[in-house]
């Protein structure tokens, strides 16, 4: 498998559309759809144009293919994966499914991505739970910060494995063990890491995980998954169920004669949009491409690009907002001018130079991927260090 920097770019750059002179270093916002995925979506649109070409089996085979491929990305069992429209879909399933009791608490870290707050707001407003914000005692939230707040009323800890605002990697395994001691769930958001770094979901200590598919997994808008550990599937009550997640749905013409029950496994939480063949066909092609490249190769390559930034950034003018140690960081970097008030102007200067990054919490978030070259990083650094 190819792992050296230059060959990886040369081998796979042609898989993407021309970036029109832009150094696109913004995968943490949107991963561009590969050309093969665009072709797959076009073929799926033909099924809608001429429905007689659409095989009945595709209704079930296509989401099952997605399930199998995602399972390999996170080292899970396909039966534990529901196909959804994004991270928020799975989080909503957790919020709606738990039988909240008076005094129940959800822990969310200070500065988390907004969906980690918005998911629970309605339930808090209705008096069904209390959200408690975990404050960091240092520059980054640590397992100890969460563990100190976990108690007998904790039902869920809701956290990102990699933070969107600073790229910090959450050491989740210790928190998972603390949750297990009080029979609470650890709900992890994998959106900023799945597809960019090798994962083994069981090693992360999670009981449930959600992910958007349109970032590092190179999927289209409205793609995502929800992972539920097998031992928690029957513990999480269902809300509404998509008809394809009912037993016997494969034999649709006889469904009216059956007692309707949800299927075993996480498929019972599939979003109704699993019938969106345009999206799922495109995403399957993207996952096939990712599998050909290899997540290990992606991680090695992006590490080499972010290391160049760390080594060549003018430290008399900039500081890292992300942890500098590789093991404490996700697949990207966040940096700030020494005077944070300068960051907006620097961001606008980068855009004018056709270098695309994100501005998040008044820091520059730089997220290269396999289509970026060393020259793209040099362009970034030339603007930053000028």
C-alpha positions in Angstrom: 0.0 0.0 0.0 1.3 3.4 -0.9 2.3 5.6 2.0 5.0 8.0 0.7 3.8 11.5 0.3 4.4 12.5 -3.4 3.2 9.2 -5.0 -0.1 9.3 -3.0 -1.0 12.7 -4.4 0.1 11.7 -8.0 -1.9 8.5 -7.8 -5.2 9.9 -6.6 -5.4 13.6 -7.5 -7.0 12.6 -10.8 -9.9 11.1 -8.8 -11.1 14.6 -8.0 -12.4 17.5 -10.1 -10.0 20.4 -10.9 -9.7 22.7 -7.9 -9.5 25.7 -10.2 -6.3 27.0 -8.8 -7.5 26.8 -5.2 -5.4 25.1 -2.5 -8.3 23.5 -0.8 -7.3 22.7 2.8 -10.8 22.5 4.3 -11.8 18.8 4.4 -13.0 19.3 8.0 -15.7 21.5 6.5 -16.5 19.5 3.3 -14.7 16.6 1.6 -15.0 17.0 -2.1 -17.0 14.3 -3.9 -14.7 12.1 -6.0 -15.4 11.9 -9.7 -16.2 8.2 -9.5 -18.9 9.1 -6.9 -20.4 11.8 -9.2 -20.6 9.1 -12.0 -22.3 6.7 -9.5 -24.9 9.4 -8.6 -25.5 10.1 -12.3 -26.2 6.4 -12.8 -28.6 6.4 -9.9 -30.4 9.4 -11.3 -31.0 7.3 -14.4 -32.9 4.8 -12.3 -35.3 7.6 -11.4 -35.4 8.7 -15.0 -36.2 5.2 -16.1 -37.5 3.3 -13.0 -37.9 0.1 -14.9 -34.1 -0.2 -14.6 -34.3 -0.2 -10.8 -33.9 -3.7 -9.4 -36.1 -4.4 -6.3 -33.1 -5.8 -4.5 -31.2 -2.5 -4.6 -33.6 -1.1 -1.9 -31.8 -3.3 0.7 -28.5 -4.2 -1.0 -27.3 -0.6 -1.3 -27.7 0.4 2.4 -26.3 -2.9 3.4 -23.2 -2.3 1.2 -22.7 1.0 3.0 -23.1 -0.7 6.4 -20.4 -3.3 5.5 -17.9 -0.7 4.2 -18.4 1.6 7.2 -17.9 -1.4 9.5 -14.5 -1.9 8.0 -13.6 1.8 8.5 -14.3 1.7 12.2 -13.6 -2.0 12.9 -17.2 -2.8 13.8 -19.8 -5.4 12.9 -22.2 -4.3 10.1 -25.2 -5.3 12.3 -24.3 -2.5 14.7 -24.6 0.3 12.0 -27.6 2.3 10.9 -27.4 4.4 7.8 -28.5 8.0 8.5 -28.4 11.4 7.0 -25.7 12.8 9.4 -24.4 12.9 12.9 -27.5 14.7 14.3 -29.8 12.0 13.1 -28.2 9.4 15.4 -27.9 11.8 18.3 -31.7 12.4 17.9 -32.3 8.7 18.1 -30.5 8.5 21.4 -32.3 11.5 22.9 -35.7 10.2 21.8 -35.0 6.6 22.8 -33.9 7.0 26.4 -36.6 6.8 29.1 -35.5 9.9 31.0 -36.2 10.0 34.7 -36.2 13.0 37.1 -32.7 14.1 37.8 -31.1 12.5 34.8 -28.0 14.3 33.4 -26.2 14.6 30.1 -22.6 15.8 30.3 -21.3 18.0 27.4 -17.8 19.6 27.2 -17.4 23.4 27.1 -17.1 24.5 23.5 -18.4 21.3 21.9 -20.0 21.3 18.4 -23.5 22.9 18.7 -25.3 19.6 18.0 -24.1 18.3 21.3 -26.1 21.0 22.9 -29.1 21.3 20.5 -29.9 17.6 20.7 -30.7 17.8 24.4 -32.2 21.3 24.6 -35.8 20.4 24.1 -35.6 17.6 26.7 -34.0 19.9 29.2 -36.7 22.6 28.5 -39.3 20.0 29.1 -37.8 19.1 32.5 -36.8 15.6 31.3 -33.0 16.0 31.9 -30.4 18.4 32.9 -27.4 19.3 30.7 -24.2 19.9 32.6 -21.3 21.6 30.9 -17.9 20.1 31.7 -15.3 22.8 32.2 -11.6 22.2 31.2 -9.1 22.6 34.0 -6.3 23.2 31.4 -6.0 24.2 27.8 -7.9 21.1 26.6 -10.6 18.9 28.1 -9.1 15.7 29.7 -10.7 12.4 30.7 -10.3 13.5 34.3 -12.4 16.6 33.7 -15.3 14.3 32.6 -14.7 11.6 35.1 -14.9 14.1 38.0 -18.4 15.0 36.9 -19.8 11.5 36.2 -22.1 10.4 38.9 -25.2 8.3 39.7 -27.5 10.6 37.7 -25.3 10.6 34.5 -27.1 8.9 31.7 -25.1 10.1 28.7 -21.7 11.7 28.0 -21.9 13.4 24.6 -18.5 14.2 23.1 -16.5 14.5 19.9 -13.6 12.1 19.5 -11.9 15.0 17.7 -12.9 18.5 18.5 -14.0 20.8 15.7 -12.6 23.9 17.3 -9.1 22.9 18.1 -8.5 19.4 16.7 -7.8 17.9 20.1 -8.2 14.1 20.3 -10.4 13.0 23.1 -8.9 10.1 25.2 -12.3 8.4 25.4 -11.5 4.9 26.7 -11.1 6.0 30.3 -14.3 8.0 30.2 -16.1 5.0 28.7 -14.9 2.9 31.7 -16.2 5.5 34.1 -19.6 5.6 32.3 -19.8 1.8 32.5 -19.4 1.9 36.3 -22.6 4.0 36.6 -24.4 2.3 33.6 -24.3 5.5 31.5 -23.7 5.7 27.7 -20.7 7.3 26.1 -21.9 8.8 22.8 -19.0 9.8 20.5 -19.1 12.0 17.4 -16.6 10.6 14.8 -17.3 13.2 12.2 -13.9 14.8 12.3 -11.9 11.6 12.3 -13.6 8.7 10.6 -11.9 8.1 7.2 -8.8 10.1 8.2 -7.4 8.0 11.0 -7.5 4.3 11.8 -10.2 3.5 14.3 -11.3 0.5 16.3 -14.6 1.5 17.8 -14.5 -1.0 20.7 -11.2 0.4 21.8 -12.7 3.9 22.2 -14.9 2.9 25.1 -18.1 4.1 23.3 -21.5 2.6 23.6 -22.8 4.6 20.6 -21.3 6.8 17.9 -22.5 9.1 15.2 -20.8 10.5 12.1 -21.4 12.8 9.2 -20.3 11.2 5.9 -19.6 14.3 3.9 -16.2 15.2 5.5 -13.3 12.7 5.6 -15.5 9.9 4.3 -16.0 11.9 1.0 -19.7 11.3 0.9 -22.4 13.6 -0.4 -24.6 16.0 1.6 -27.0 14.1 3.8 -24.9 11.0 4.5 -23.9 9.6 7.8 -24.1 6.6 10.2 -25.1 5.7 13.7 -23.2 2.9 15.5 -24.7 1.1 18.5 -22.9 -1.6 20.4 -24.8 -4.8 20.1 -25.3 -5.1 23.9 -27.0 -1.7 23.8 -29.3 -2.2 20.8 -32.2 -3.7 22.8 -31.6 -1.2 25.7 -32.3 1.8 23.5 -36.0 2.0 22.8 -37.1 3.0 19.3 -38.9 6.0 18.1 -40.4 5.9 14.6 -39.2 3.1 12.4 -38.7 3.3 8.6 -40.7 0.6 6.9 -37.7 -1.0 5.3 -36.4 -1.7 8.9 -39.4 -4.0 9.6 -39.1 -7.7 9.5 -40.2 -9.1 6.2 -39.8 -5.8 4.3 -37.9 -7.6 1.6 -41.1 -9.4 0.7 -43.2 -6.3 0.4 -46.2 -7.8 -1.2 -46.9 -9.9 1.9 -46.1 -7.3 4.6 -49.7 -6.6 5.4 -50.2 -10.2 6.5 -47.4 -10.0 9.1 -47.2 -8.8 12.7 -45.0 -5.8 12.2 -41.7 -5.8 14.2 -38.5 -4.0 13.8 -35.5 -6.0 12.6 -32.8 -7.0 15.0 -29.6 -5.0 15.0 -28.9 -1.3 14.4 -30.7 -1.3 11.0 -33.9 -0.5 12.9 -32.5 3.1 13.2 -31.9 3.5 9.4 -33.1 6.9 8.2 -35.9 6.8 5.7 -33.5 8.3 3.2 -31.9 4.9 2.6 -34.1 5.0 -0.4 -32.1 8.0 -1.6 -30.2 5.9 -4.2 -28.4 9.0 -5.6 -26.8 9.7 -2.2 -26.0 6.1 -1.3 -24.6 5.2 -4.7 -22.3 8.1 -4.5 -21.2 7.3 -1.0 -20.6 3.7 -1.8 -18.2 4.7 -4.6 -16.4 7.1 -2.2 -16.0 4.4 0.4 -14.7 2.0 -2.3 -12.1 4.7 -3.2 -11.1 5.2 0.4 -10.7 1.4 0.8 -8.4 1.2 -2.2 -6.3 4.0 -0.8 -6.3 2.7 2.8 -7.0 4.8 5.9 -3.4 4.1 7.1 -2.0 5.7 3.9 -4.4 8.7 4.3 -3.2 9.2 7.9 0.5 8.9 7.1 0.1 11.3 4.2 -1.9 14.0 6.0 0.5 13.7 9.0 3.4 14.6 6.7 1.6 17.7 5.5 0.6 18.9 9.0 4.1 18.2 10.2 5.4 20.6 7.5 3.1 23.3 8.9 4.2 22.7 12.4 7.9 22.8 11.5 7.7 25.9 9.2 5.1 28.1 10.8 6.6 31.4 12.1 6.3 30.8 15.8 7.2 34.3 16.6 3.8 35.3 15.0 1.6 32.2 15.4 0.8 29.7 18.0 -0.8 26.2 17.8 -4.3 26.0 19.1 -4.2 22.2 18.7 -2.1 20.0 20.8 1.4 19.7 19.3 1.9 16.0 20.3 0.7 13.8 17.5 -1.1 11.3 19.7 -3.3 14.0 21.2 -4.4 15.5 17.9 -6.8 14.6 15.2 -6.1 14.8 11.4 -5.8 18.6 11.2 -4.3 21.6 12.9 -5.7 24.8 14.3 -3.5 27.9 14.6 -3.9 31.4 15.7 -2.0 34.6 15.4 -0.2 35.6 18.6 -2.8 38.5 18.6 -6.0 36.6 18.0 -7.7 39.8 16.8 -5.6 39.4 13.6 -7.1 36.1 12.6 -10.1 37.3 10.6 -7.8 39.5 8.5 -5.4 36.6 8.0 -8.3 34.3 7.0 -9.5 36.9 4.4 -5.9 37.2 3.1 -5.8 33.5 2.6 -9.1 33.4 0.7 -7.8 36.2 -1.5 -4.8 34.1 -2.3 -7.1 31.2 -3.1 -6.1 29.2 0.0 -9.2 27.8 1.6 -9.3 27.0 5.4 -11.9 27.4 8.0 -12.2 30.1 10.7 -13.6 28.4 13.8 -13.8 30.0 17.3 -11.4 32.7 16.0 -8.7 30.2 15.0 -7.6 29.0 11.5 -8.5 25.4 11.0 -6.2 23.8 8.4 -7.3 20.3 7.2 -5.4 18.8 4.2 -6.3 15.5 2.6 -5.1 13.1 -0.1 -5.7 15.6 -2.9 -3.4 18.2 -1.4 0.3 18.5 -2.4 3.3 19.8 -0.6 3.0 22.8 -2.9 -0.4 23.6 -1.4 1.1 23.7 2.1 3.9 25.9 0.8 1.3 28.3 -0.6 -0.4 28.4 2.8 2.8 29.0 4.6 3.9 31.7 2.2 0.8 33.7 3.0 0.9 33.1 6.7 4.6 33.9 7.1 4.7 36.8 4.7 
